[in-house]
Amino acid sequence: MLLPTFLRKRYNTVRCGYFLHCPFPSSEIFRTFPNRDLVLRGLLNADVVAFHTFDYARHFLSCTTRLLGLNHKTERGALAVDYYGRSVSVKICPTGVNTDRLQEGVMSPETVAYRATFRAAFRGRKVFLGVDDFDIFKGIELKLQAFELLLSQHPELAETMVLVQVCNPARSGGREMQELQAEVATIVERLNATYGVTEGAGGDGGCVGGKKVVELIERGTSLQERIALLSVADCAVVTATRDGMNLLPYEYITCRQGPTDTVLGTADGYPSPRSSTLIMSEFVGCSSSLSGAFRVNPWNVDDIADTMYRAAMLSEVEAEARHEKHWKYISEHTVSYWAASNISELQRATEKLGNVRCYGLGFGLNFRVVTLDPNFQRMDRVVCAVDYAATTRRVILLDYDGTLVPSTTYDQPPSAALLKLLRQLSGDRNNAMVCIVSGRERSKLDDWFASAVPALGLLAEHGYWYKGPDWGDRAGWQCLAPAGTEEHI
């Protein structure tokens, strides 16, 4: 996330796009990160910041507003953040899968052999499939608990259903992972002992078979074996409690579609027309893209069990309609489409980059680039002084923190020298108004300036409150954005 800062520092006019492949946390979580400002500024040094879903983009925009005080707008139908004269585009573009590669793989000799084995092993039963990394956020134990509840409520389904759970090797260890593995093994053993027949091969990582109601495969699978499993599954189940995009549902739909040659696929045993069923956690990124899927709260085991029953009882006509709807979306929004869309947005966002002036400001990770109009000219002090002396009705607005005094997190009262200068300015008859603008509270500005410089106007809380100079009939504080107006927040 800091890379755009280093690129922008080396090449001020670089065209930089950044795509975040994982969820962006909400502002309530992100604000606890000590280096939050540096990370946000790093992302804003890119020209385009892209996310999988609108929720992730909304979290990012909320953080830029609450932590950096930046505003966002809609520009030509796209979201954008104003950052030091630059318009940083915020794009929402979920990624896809390489459908061509998967459709070519479904008819490879190894895949065909695997598919024949699985069809023989699960003949006469509906296959529910889960493919997950062995991780505490994948909800594997919740899926198994729901399946156990389903069989306890409908024991007759034990003869017609099987849950195949592929657990890829864990990427990390620790006590929580050991407890999860033990819990999964216990539930699987209990399910097979209660509703299935324990004879046959299975969870040892070899070929599946027998009459188990749960086939647990605790090992990595090759691409051909994975494609074969996805192509024979009647329903894919994803119950992650928190995940990024998770492309398994896209892969499942593509593998169920079969090869591009539909005649060849039908001859190999693919149903015609094609059908598929999806059960997805609402916390998975792609759940909003596949509107025909059954969406569940993975923490609600009863809901998952009921949804599994609905999926098992789903008619072929409805399964075909859901598959057709999903395949239409996935075949159009491939990984190639995702890449082209991001490049197109980067080109659009930087099309006027060659017509602006860029100036680098700041040091280290606080570096940023200020862009100015090509006709911008720096103020000439001599010309400004001459024009100032020639005018007789001046209005002077002076920022307080960071201009008249150093910007600090604590109260910085004006010095005696500053108060003297302000009295001189406000006492000049050619100055119609001299006003202090500050984000501080009314009471603080009153303490500092009301009696020390009576002829000074005050704007507190960034202009929300105004108090005019004391010219004999000085009124109190006035709200410039009362409730009911467009300016009121």
N, C-alpha and C positions, 0 to 999 in steps of 0.2 A: 504493500500500500504506500510505501514511501518512495518507490521507484520513480513515479512521475515527478517528484521534487528534484531528484538528481538529474533526470533527463532535461527538465525545464531549466535547471541551473546551467547545464552545459550548452544546451541549444534553446535559446529563448523562444524561438518560433517553431519548435518541433511540433508535429501533429501527433498527438498522443491520445490513444483510447485505452480505457481500463475496464475490463469485464470481471466482475466478482462472481465466482462460481459457487460460493457458499452463502448462507443466509447472513444478512446484515442485522445486527441486534437492535432492539428498540432503544430509544434514547435513555430510558430508565436504567438499562443495563450498561450501555456504552459510556454513559457519563461517569461510571465508577472507574474507568480505565485511566490511569495516571497520565498517559501521553495521548489522550483523546484528541486534543487540538492539533497535534502534529500529524496524526493519522488523517484527520479530516482535511487538513491543508494539503497533505500529500495527494489525496484523491482529487482535490479541487485543482491541482496543478495539471491534471489531464484535461483534454478538450471534451471528452465524452466519458461518462461513468455509467456503465450498464449493469443491469441486474436481471435475474431470472423472472421475478414476479413483482407486481405492484407493491406488495407488502414490504419487500426488502427496500425498494426505492422510497417508499413512504417513511420508513425508519431512517434512511439516510437523510432525507430532506428535513425531517424533524430534528435530527442531530445538528445539521448545519444552522437551523433557525434558533434552536435553544442554546447551543454551545458557542456558536460564532456570531449569532445575530444577523445571519444572511437571509435574504428573501428569495423566493423562487417564483417563477412565472411560467405561463404557457406561451411558447414562441413557435409559430407556424405548426401548431398541433403537437409540439414536443415540450416536455418539461425542461427548464433551464434555471441555473443558479447564477446570480450576478456576483462575480468575485473579482474585485479590483479592475473593473472595466472589461473583463472577459465574461463571456456567456458560456458557462459549463453545461453542456447538454446531459440530461439524465434520461437514459433509454431503458425501456423494459422489453427484453427479447429473450424468451425461454429458448434454451438450446434444444437440439434434436439429436437423432441418431443417424448413422450411415446406413440407410435402408438398403442400398444396393449391395453393400458387403454382406448384410445379414441374409438377404434374399438369395444371394449366390451361395452362401454357406449352408442353407437348408438342404441343398441337394448334393452336397459333397459326400463321397463314399463313407467317411467316418460318421457323419451326421445321420445318414440313412441307416447305418448299422445300429447306432445308438437308439434311434427312434424305433426301430423294429423291436429291440430288446425291451424298451419301456412299454410299448404297446402290448407286448405279450405279457409283461409282468402285471400290468394294470387293466387287463382286458375285463370289460364289464363294470368298471368302476369309474366314477368321476374323479379326476385328478385335480386337487387344489395344491398350488405350488407357491412356495416362498423361497426366494434366493436373497440371502442377506449376509453381510459381514457379521462375524460374531462380535457384537458391540452392544453396550448397555442401552444405546439410543435406538436400536432397531426394533424393539418391541417383540422379540422372538418369543419370550415367555408369555407375553400377553396373547399372542396369536395361539399358542398351544393351550392356554387356559380357556380361551374362547371355544376352541375346537373340542376340548374336554366337556365344557358346559353344553355344547351342541349335542354331543353324543349322549350325554346324560338325559337330555330332554327328548331326543329322538334316537334311541338305540338302534332302530331299524336301519339307520343310515350307515352303520358300521360295515354293512355288507356291500354298500354301493358307493362308498367314498373312501379316499385315501389322501392324506396330507403329506406331501413330499417337502421337507424342509432342508434346503442346502445351506450350510453354515460355512462360509469361507473362513480360513484361519484368522484368529484374532490379531489385530495389529498392535495390541498392547496387553500387558498382564495386570497383575495387582489383585487385591482381595475381591473387589467388586466383580471382576471378570471371572474369577474362580467360583464365586457364589452363583453367578449367572449360568455358567456351564453346568454346575451341579444341579441347579434348579431345572434347566432344560432337560438334562439327562433323566432326572427323576420323573418329570411329567411324561416324557416319552415312554419310559419303562412302564409307568402306571397305566397309560392309555393302551399300550399293546398287550399288557397283561389282562386288562379288563375287557377290551373289546376286540382284540385280534388274536392271531395265532403266532406264537413266538418263534416257530420254526422258520428256517429260510435265512438267506443272506440279507444284509441291509446295512445297518449303521456302522459297520466296520470300515466303510469307505469303499467297498467293492460294488458289485452289481446289485441293484435293488431287486426285490421279489418277495415271495411269500404272501401271507394274508395279514400283514401288519396294517393298522390303521394310520400309523405315522412312520414314514421312512425318513430317518435322520441321516444326512450325508455330511459328515464333519471333515471336509477337505475341500481344497480348491478344485474346480472343474475346468476342463479345457473349453475352448470356444465351441467346438463341435458338440460336446456333451451338453453344454449350456443351451445351445440352440435347439437340440433335440428335446430337452426337458420342456423348454418354453413352447415348442410346437405341439407337444402332446397334452399340455395342461389345459383343462377345461376352464380353470379360473386361477388367476394370479392374485396373491394376497400380500399386501404391503401394509404393515402396522407400525411403521417407525414413529417414535414419539417426537423426534426432531430430526429433520434431514434437509439436505439441499434440494437439488432438482430430482434426483433419483430417476435414472433413465430406464430402470427395469420395466415399467409398464409400457414404454415405447418399444423396447426390444420384444416384449411379449406379443404385442399387437402385430409387429412386423413378422415375427416368426409364425404366428397363427395365420397370417396372410399367405405365407408360403412363397414359392418361387414366382418370378415375373410371368413365367409360362403357366397359366392357370390349369391348362389341360394336363401338363406334366405333374403339377401338384396334386390334382384330383386323382390321377392314376396312382400316386404314391400314398393315397389314403387321406388326403386333406378333404374335409367336408365341403360340399358345394351347395349353397354359398357358404363362405367362411363365417365363423362365429367365434366369439370370445367373451369372457366376463372378467371384470376387474373389481377388486375390493381394495380401496386405497385409504390410507390415513389422511385426514384433512391437514396434517402438518407437513406433508410432502409437497415440494415446490410444484410438481407437475399436476397436482390434483385439480387445480383450477383450469388447466388446459383440456383435460379429458372429462367433459361434462357428462358423459354416459356411464361413468364409473360409479359404483356404490361408495360413497364417502362415509367414513366412520371416525369416531373419536377413539384412538387406540387405548385410552385409559378406561373406556367403558366396555368391559368384557361382555356384558349382556348384549350391548348393541352389536358387537362384532359377531357374536354367536347367532343373533337373529339375522344379520346380513348374510352370513354363511349359509343359513337355511334358505333364505330368499334366492341366493345365487344357485344353490343346489336344485331348487325347484323352478328355476327360470326356464321359460319355454325357448325352444330353438329359434322361433321367429324373433323374439325380443333379443336374444343373444346375437343373432345375425344383424339386427338393426343397430345395436350398440357397437358391434365391431365395424360395421360400415362407416358409422359416424367417426369413430376413432381413427380408422385407417385413412380417411380422407384428410384429417388434420395432420397426422404424422407424416404421410407421404408428401405433403406440401411443405411442412415446417421441418425440414431435415437439417442436419448439421451444416450442410452447404448453404442452405437458406439463412441460417443463423449467422454464419461468417459473412456472407454477402450483405446482410442487413446491417451488421455492425460497421463494416467498411463504408457502406453508403452513408450511414449517419455521421461517421467521422469526416467524410468528404463534405457533407452538408454543413457541419458545424465549423469547419475550418476554411470554407470557401472564400471568406473575406479576410483571412489572416494576413495575406500579402499586402493589404491596404491600410494596415495600422502600424503605429510605432510601439515598440515593446521596450520596457525599462525594467531591469531586475532590481528587486529590493529585498533587504533582509539577509541574514546570515544563517548558515547551517540548515536545519530542517524547517526554519521559519521563512525560507526563501520563497518569494512569489514574484510573478511578473505582472506589471501594470501595463495595460494596453490603452493607448490614446489615439484620438483621431489624427490622421496624417497632416491635417492643417493646424494641429495644436502648436501653440507657441508659448514658450516660457514667459512669464510676466517680467517686464522690464522695470526695475525698481525706479530708475530715473523718470521714465514716462509716467509711472504710477504716482510718484511724488508731485510731478508737475500738475497732473490731472486733479490730484487731491487738493492742492493749494488753490486751484481755479474754481472749485465748486463751493457752493454756499448752503446746500441742503443735503447733508450726508446722513445715511443710516448705517451704523456700524454694528455688526453682530460678531461677537467674540466667543469662541469656544473656550471653555474653562480647562477641564482636565485634558492634559496632553498638549495644550497650546499655551495658555497663560502660566500654567504650573505643570510639573512633570506628572505623568499618569501613574497613579499608585493605587493600591488596594485599600489604603487607609485615608483618613481625612487629611487634605492638604490645604490649610487655610491660606488666604492671600497674604503676601508680605506687605510691609509698610510701603516699600518702594512701588509695588504693583498698585496698591490702593491710591497712592499719590498720582500715578499715571492715569488711572481710571477717572479720578476727580478732574484732572486736567482735560481729558477727552470729553467728559460729560459737561464740563463747564464751557467748552468752546461753543460760541453762538452759531457757528456754521454747521455744527453737528446736531441735526434734528433729533437723533435718537442714538444712544449707545446702549447696547443690550448684551448681557451675559447669557450664554446658552450652556446648560449643564444637564447631566443626567441625575444629579443629586436631588434630594428632597427639598421641599419648599422651606422647611424650618432651618435647614443648614444654610441655604442662600440668604435667608433673612438674618441669621446670626452674623454672617460674614460681611454683607454689603448694605443692608437696609439703612443702618445709621451711619456707616462709614462713608458711603457714596450715595446720598439720597437721590441724586439726579440720574441714577443708573436704572435701566429696565432689566427685569429678571425673567428668564424662561427656565422653569424647573422641569425635571423628569422628561427631558428631550422635547420640550415644547408643549407638554400636556397642560401645564399651568403657566399663567402669565401674570406678572405684576408690573405695572407701568411706573415711570419715574415719579418721584415725589415733587410735584410742581404746585403744591398747595392744596390740591383736591385729589390726592392719590387714593385710588380705590384698592381694595384688597386683592387677593389672588383670584383670578378668573380661569375657569376650565375652558380650554380652546377646543375640546372634543367631547362635548356633553353626550350623555346617553341618547341614542336614537339617531345620531348623525353617522355618516359614512366613515368619519375619522375615528369614531369611538371603537375601542377594542374591548 
